[in-house]
Amino acid sequence: MDTITLKRINKQIRNKRPCLSTKVLCSIFRSGDLLEIGFLSKQCKNDLSGSCLMCDYGYMHQMGSLEEYIREMKAILAEYTENIDYLLLCTNGSILDSYQISTEILTAILIEAQKSSIPNIIIETHYKDVTKDKLDLINRIVEKPITIEMGLETINPKYQDALFMKGISIKEYLSTIQLIKKYNYNIEINIMLGLPFLSPKQQIDDAINTIEWVVCQGCSPVLFPLNIKYFTFLRYMYDKKVYTPISLWLVVILLDKLSDKALQEIIIAWYGNRDESYSKDSPTIMPQACRICKPILNKFFQNFLRTDEVKERKLLISNLMSQSACECLTAVKGGLKQPDSNFEENYQKLFNQIVLDFGIENKGEIND
């Protein structure tokens, strides 16, 4: 698989994005008892290299000063205090990567997080940026319970190498998990549902395999149903009709198949409750649901995330699936009977299409 060419095309697609405005240095997202503050920065290294065919968190030409970031952070914390139990600290990439967020700025952020009234801190980062030095820094400043959140997406090495291209080594990943556990920190691991080139059943099977692996490592899975962002290779695939957005019902079917332990631990994110489109002309395509079932499903996920009791979660799933008010669930169940897709064959077909669309020469060059 020619991932070098794919990376270069992915970069070419991303280069058409508008730059993030420096007028706002901290993005905000609230969901239930969680407040997320994103300290916007230059560009994720994986984004810069052309990795991650479905990802786009944007970029800035230059960073703000330490004082500017902390001033915005303080203002956010002053406004969002009521009923917040978790403070998620992140950037448009990896907050423990010193290229994006310097140690000086990170230190100031951690000090403010410790001073805040929010009792629990989540730090989202790439596993390769989790080092003893960074964990020692966190440990010196923050006395509150800490969760380290890291991306994995899939446990399948073939899909990892072909779609994400971040050089994830499961052996190294396991070592990072063990290092974090030495500090008695919790660990959340991000997983994607809806990978390209797979049938719906294969998509579910891959996500379940990854979820159960995460739980076996003593970590909590965070499931991301795939959203199609505009300036991404995945959007190109969607426009070429070689990728179809998943149904929200696929998430419910997955939940119904999990072990009790995984069902208790799992968190659902980006299920249609969040939109970071650049404009109306470049919308994010979210997991699909008809006008009848969409509000029902949104309410279900809200209620699901309010409890971690297995019996309550099972009851919510059972009630939802038995009281479906439209044909969406039936259609998704029918789709699960499709034959398995041939990942390599589909991948190669797409590459042949790329040759035509991007003018790749025999050398693998892309004509700009």
C-alpha positions as CSV (number, residue, x, y, z in Angstrom):
1,M,0.0,0.0,0.0
2,D,1.5,3.3,-1.1
3,T,1.0,5.3,2.1
4,I,3.6,7.8,1.0
5,T,1.4,8.9,-1.9
6,L,-1.7,8.9,0.3
7,K,0.0,11.2,2.9
8,R,1.0,13.6,0.2
9,I,-2.5,13.7,-1.3
10,N,-3.9,14.1,2.2
11,K,-1.6,17.1,2.8
12,Q,-2.7,18.6,-0.6
13,I,-6.4,18.4,0.5
14,R,-5.7,19.9,3.9
15,N,-3.7,22.7,2.4
16,K,-7.0,24.2,1.1
17,R,-8.3,24.7,4.7
18,P,-8.7,28.2,6.1
19,C,-6.3,28.9,8.9
20,L,-7.8,29.1,12.4
21,S,-8.3,32.7,13.7
22,T,-5.9,33.9,16.4
23,K,-8.6,36.1,17.9
24,V,-9.7,33.1,20.0
25,L,-6.9,31.0,21.4
26,C,-9.0,28.6,23.5
27,S,-11.9,26.5,22.1
28,I,-14.7,25.4,24.4
29,F,-17.0,22.4,24.4
30,R,-19.4,21.4,27.2
31,S,-21.2,18.1,27.4
32,G,-23.0,17.1,30.6
33,D,-20.6,17.4,33.5
34,L,-17.5,17.7,31.2
35,L,-15.9,21.0,30.1
36,E,-13.3,20.8,27.4
37,I,-10.7,23.6,26.8
38,G,-8.7,23.3,23.7
39,F,-5.5,25.4,23.6
40,L,-5.3,26.1,19.9
41,S,-1.8,25.8,18.5
42,K,0.3,25.5,15.3
43,Q,-0.3,22.1,13.7
44,C,-0.4,18.5,14.9
45,K,2.7,16.7,13.8
46,N,0.5,13.9,12.4
47,D,-1.5,16.5,10.5
48,L,1.7,18.0,9.2
49,S,3.0,14.7,7.9
50,G,-0.3,13.8,6.1
51,S,-1.3,11.0,8.5
52,C,-4.9,10.3,9.6
53,L,-7.1,10.2,6.5
54,M,-10.2,11.3,8.4
55,C,-8.9,13.8,10.9
56,D,-8.8,17.6,10.8
57,Y,-8.5,19.7,13.9
58,G,-7.2,22.8,12.1
59,Y,-4.0,24.8,12.4
60,M,-2.8,28.3,13.3
61,H,0.1,30.2,11.7
62,Q,1.4,31.2,15.1
63,M,0.7,30.7,18.8
64,G,-0.4,33.1,21.4
65,S,1.7,34.1,24.4
66,L,1.5,32.3,27.7
67,E,-0.3,35.3,29.2
68,E,-2.9,35.2,26.5
69,Y,-3.7,31.5,26.9
70,I,-4.0,31.8,30.6
71,R,-6.1,34.9,30.5
72,E,-8.6,33.1,28.2
73,M,-8.5,29.9,30.4
74,K,-9.3,31.9,33.5
75,A,-12.2,33.6,31.9
76,I,-13.6,30.2,30.7
77,L,-13.2,28.7,34.2
78,A,-14.9,31.7,35.8
79,E,-17.9,31.3,33.5
80,Y,-18.2,27.5,33.5
81,T,-18.2,26.3,37.1
82,E,-21.6,25.0,37.9
83,N,-22.1,21.2,37.6
84,I,-18.7,20.5,36.0
85,D,-16.9,17.5,37.3
86,Y,-14.3,16.9,34.6
87,L,-12.0,19.4,32.9
88,L,-10.5,18.1,29.6
89,L,-7.3,19.9,28.6
90,C,-6.3,19.4,24.9
91,T,-5.1,21.1,21.8
92,N,-5.6,20.7,18.1
93,G,-3.3,17.7,18.3
94,S,-1.3,16.5,21.3
95,I,-1.1,18.8,24.4
96,L,2.0,17.0,25.8
97,D,3.9,17.6,22.5
98,S,6.3,20.5,23.3
99,Y,6.2,21.4,19.6
100,Q,2.5,22.4,20.0
101,I,2.4,23.4,23.7
102,S,5.6,24.4,25.3
103,T,6.5,23.1,28.7
104,E,6.2,26.6,30.1
105,I,2.7,27.0,28.8
106,L,1.7,23.5,29.9
107,T,3.0,24.2,33.4
108,A,0.9,27.4,33.6
109,I,-2.2,25.5,32.3
110,L,-1.8,22.7,34.9
111,I,-1.4,25.3,37.7
112,E,-4.7,26.9,36.7
113,A,-6.4,23.5,36.4
114,Q,-5.3,22.6,39.9
115,K,-6.6,25.9,41.3
116,S,-10.0,25.5,39.6
117,S,-13.0,24.2,41.4
118,I,-13.4,21.3,38.9
119,P,-12.4,18.1,40.8
120,N,-11.1,15.9,37.9
121,I,-8.6,16.6,35.1
122,I,-8.4,14.8,31.7
123,I,-5.3,15.4,29.6
124,E,-5.6,14.4,25.9
125,T,-2.4,13.6,24.1
126,H,-0.7,11.2,21.7
127,Y,0.9,8.1,23.4
128,K,4.3,8.9,22.0
129,D,4.3,12.2,23.9
130,V,3.6,10.6,27.3
131,T,7.0,10.5,28.9
132,K,8.3,10.2,32.5
133,D,9.3,13.8,32.5
134,K,5.8,15.0,31.4
135,L,4.1,12.7,33.9
136,D,6.5,13.9,36.7
137,L,5.5,17.5,35.8
138,I,1.8,16.7,36.0
139,N,2.4,14.9,39.3
140,R,4.2,17.8,40.9
141,I,1.5,20.3,40.1
142,V,-1.9,18.5,40.0
143,E,-3.2,16.8,43.2
144,K,-6.6,16.0,41.7
145,P,-7.5,12.7,40.0
146,I,-5.9,12.6,36.6
147,T,-7.0,10.8,33.4
148,I,-4.7,10.5,30.4
149,E,-6.7,10.2,27.1
150,M,-4.9,8.8,24.1
151,G,-5.8,7.9,20.5
152,L,-5.6,4.3,19.3
153,E,-8.5,4.1,16.8
154,T,-8.1,0.4,16.0
155,I,-6.1,-2.5,17.4
156,N,-5.8,-3.9,13.8
157,P,-2.3,-3.2,12.5
158,K,-3.4,-3.4,8.9
159,Y,-6.0,-0.7,9.3
160,Q,-3.6,1.3,11.5
161,D,-0.9,1.4,8.8
162,A,-3.3,2.0,5.9
163,L,-5.7,4.6,7.3
164,F,-4.0,6.4,10.2
165,M,-0.3,6.0,9.4
166,K,0.8,7.4,12.8
167,G,3.4,4.6,13.4
168,I,1.6,3.2,16.4
169,S,3.4,0.2,17.9
170,I,1.2,-1.9,20.1
171,K,4.2,-3.0,22.1
172,E,5.2,0.7,22.7
173,Y,1.6,1.5,23.5
174,L,1.4,-1.1,26.1
175,S,4.6,0.2,27.7
176,T,3.0,3.7,27.8
177,I,-0.1,2.3,29.5
178,Q,2.1,0.6,32.1
179,L,4.1,3.8,32.7
180,I,0.9,5.8,33.3
181,K,-0.4,3.2,35.7
182,K,2.7,3.7,37.8
183,Y,1.3,7.2,38.6
184,N,-2.1,5.7,39.5
185,Y,-3.7,7.8,36.7
186,N,-6.8,6.6,34.9
187,I,-6.5,6.0,31.1
188,E,-9.0,6.6,28.4
189,I,-8.4,5.3,24.9
190,N,-10.1,6.6,21.8
191,I,-11.6,4.2,19.3
192,M,-13.2,4.8,15.9
193,L,-16.3,3.1,14.5
194,G,-16.9,3.3,10.8
195,L,-13.5,2.6,9.2
196,P,-13.4,2.8,5.3
197,F,-13.2,-0.2,3.0
198,L,-15.1,-2.4,5.5
199,S,-18.7,-3.7,5.6
200,P,-20.9,-2.6,8.5
201,K,-20.4,-5.9,10.2
202,Q,-16.6,-5.6,9.8
203,Q,-16.8,-2.1,11.2
204,I,-18.6,-3.3,14.3
205,D,-16.3,-6.3,14.7
206,D,-13.2,-4.2,14.5
207,A,-14.5,-1.6,17.0
208,I,-15.6,-4.4,19.5
209,N,-12.2,-6.1,19.2
210,T,-10.5,-2.8,20.0
211,I,-12.9,-2.0,22.8
212,E,-12.5,-5.3,24.5
213,W,-8.7,-5.1,24.2
214,V,-8.7,-1.7,25.8
215,V,-10.9,-3.0,28.7
216,C,-8.5,-6.0,29.1
217,Q,-5.7,-3.4,29.6
218,G,-7.6,-1.8,32.5
219,C,-8.4,1.3,30.5
220,S,-11.7,2.9,29.5
221,P,-12.8,3.0,25.8
222,V,-14.0,6.2,24.2
223,L,-15.9,5.4,21.1
224,F,-16.0,8.0,18.2
225,P,-18.5,7.3,15.5
226,L,-16.7,8.6,12.4
227,N,-17.7,12.1,11.3
228,I,-16.8,13.2,7.8
229,K,-14.9,16.5,8.0
230,Y,-14.7,18.7,4.9
231,F,-11.0,19.1,4.2
232,T,-10.0,15.5,4.6
233,F,-9.3,12.5,2.5
234,L,-12.4,10.8,3.9
235,R,-14.5,13.6,2.5
236,Y,-12.9,13.0,-0.9
237,M,-13.9,9.3,-0.6
238,Y,-17.4,10.4,0.3
239,D,-17.6,12.7,-2.7
240,K,-16.5,9.8,-4.9
241,K,-19.2,7.6,-3.4
242,V,-16.7,5.0,-2.1
243,Y,-17.5,5.8,1.6
244,T,-20.9,6.0,3.2
245,P,-21.5,7.7,6.5
246,I,-22.5,5.3,9.2
247,S,-25.9,5.2,10.9
248,L,-26.2,6.2,14.6
249,W,-28.0,2.9,15.0
250,L,-24.7,1.1,14.3
251,V,-23.5,2.5,17.6
252,V,-26.5,1.1,19.5
253,I,-26.1,-2.3,17.9
254,L,-22.4,-2.3,18.9
255,L,-23.3,-1.4,22.5
256,D,-25.8,-4.3,22.6
257,K,-22.9,-6.7,21.7
258,L,-20.4,-5.6,24.4
259,S,-19.4,-7.5,27.5
260,D,-20.7,-6.2,30.8
261,K,-17.4,-4.7,31.7
262,A,-17.0,-2.9,28.4
263,L,-20.5,-1.6,28.5
264,Q,-19.9,-0.2,32.0
265,E,-16.7,1.5,31.0
266,I,-17.5,2.8,27.5
267,I,-18.0,6.5,26.7
268,I,-19.5,7.8,23.5
269,A,-18.2,11.0,21.8
270,W,-19.0,12.9,18.6
271,Y,-22.3,11.2,18.1
272,G,-23.8,14.2,16.4
273,N,-23.7,16.5,19.4
274,R,-20.8,18.5,18.1
275,D,-20.1,20.3,14.9
276,E,-16.8,22.1,14.1
277,S,-17.5,23.0,10.5
278,Y,-15.5,25.8,8.9
279,S,-18.7,27.3,7.3
280,K,-22.1,26.3,5.9
281,D,-20.3,25.7,2.6
282,S,-18.0,23.1,4.3
283,P,-20.2,21.1,6.7
284,T,-19.2,18.1,8.7
285,I,-21.3,15.1,7.8
286,M,-22.3,13.4,11.1
287,P,-23.5,9.9,11.7
288,Q,-26.9,9.5,10.0
289,A,-30.4,9.3,11.5
290,C,-33.7,10.3,10.0
291,R,-35.8,13.1,11.4
292,I,-37.9,10.7,13.4
293,C,-35.1,8.7,15.1
294,K,-32.5,11.4,15.4
295,P,-33.9,13.2,18.5
296,I,-34.7,9.8,20.1
297,L,-31.1,8.6,19.6
298,N,-29.7,11.9,20.8
299,K,-31.8,11.6,24.0
300,F,-30.7,7.9,24.3
301,F,-27.0,8.8,24.2
302,Q,-27.5,11.6,26.8
303,N,-29.2,9.2,29.2
304,F,-26.6,6.5,28.5
305,L,-23.8,8.8,29.4
306,R,-25.4,9.8,32.7
307,T,-25.0,6.4,34.2
308,D,-22.3,3.7,34.3
309,E,-24.6,1.1,35.8
310,V,-24.7,-2.0,33.5
311,K,-28.3,-2.8,34.3
312,E,-29.5,0.7,33.5
313,R,-27.5,0.9,30.3
314,K,-28.8,-2.5,29.1
315,L,-32.4,-1.4,29.9
316,L,-31.9,1.8,27.9
317,I,-30.6,-0.2,24.9
318,S,-33.4,-2.7,25.2
319,N,-36.1,-0.1,25.4
320,L,-34.7,1.8,22.5
321,M,-34.4,-1.2,20.2
322,S,-37.8,-2.5,21.0
323,Q,-39.5,0.8,20.5
324,S,-38.0,1.9,17.2
325,A,-40.4,4.4,15.6
326,C,-39.1,4.2,12.0
327,E,-37.4,1.8,9.6
328,C,-33.8,2.9,10.2
329,L,-32.9,0.2,12.7
330,T,-34.4,-2.5,10.4
331,A,-32.3,-1.1,7.5
332,V,-29.1,-1.1,9.5
333,K,-29.7,-4.7,10.7
334,G,-30.2,-5.7,7.1
335,G,-26.9,-4.1,6.2
336,L,-25.1,-6.3,8.6
337,K,-25.9,-9.2,6.4
338,Q,-23.8,-7.8,3.6
339,P,-20.8,-10.0,2.6
340,D,-17.5,-9.0,4.1
341,S,-15.6,-6.5,2.1
342,N,-12.1,-7.1,0.8
343,F,-10.0,-4.4,2.4
344,E,-7.0,-4.7,0.2
345,E,-9.0,-4.8,-3.0
346,N,-11.1,-1.8,-2.1
347,Y,-8.0,0.1,-1.1
348,Q,-6.4,-0.6,-4.4
349,K,-9.5,0.5,-6.3
350,L,-9.4,3.8,-4.6
351,F,-5.7,4.2,-5.3
352,N,-6.5,3.7,-9.0
353,Q,-9.0,6.5,-8.8
354,I,-6.5,8.7,-7.1
355,V,-4.1,8.2,-10.1
356,L,-6.8,9.7,-12.3
357,D,-8.0,12.5,-10.1
358,F,-4.6,13.8,-8.8
359,G,-2.5,13.2,-11.9
360,I,0.0,10.9,-10.2
361,E,2.8,9.9,-12.5
362,N,4.6,6.6,-12.6
363,K,7.1,7.9,-10.1
364,G,4.3,8.5,-7.6
365,E,4.5,12.3,-8.0
366,I,1.5,14.5,-7.5
367,N,0.9,17.3,-10.0
368,D,0.0,20.4,-7.9
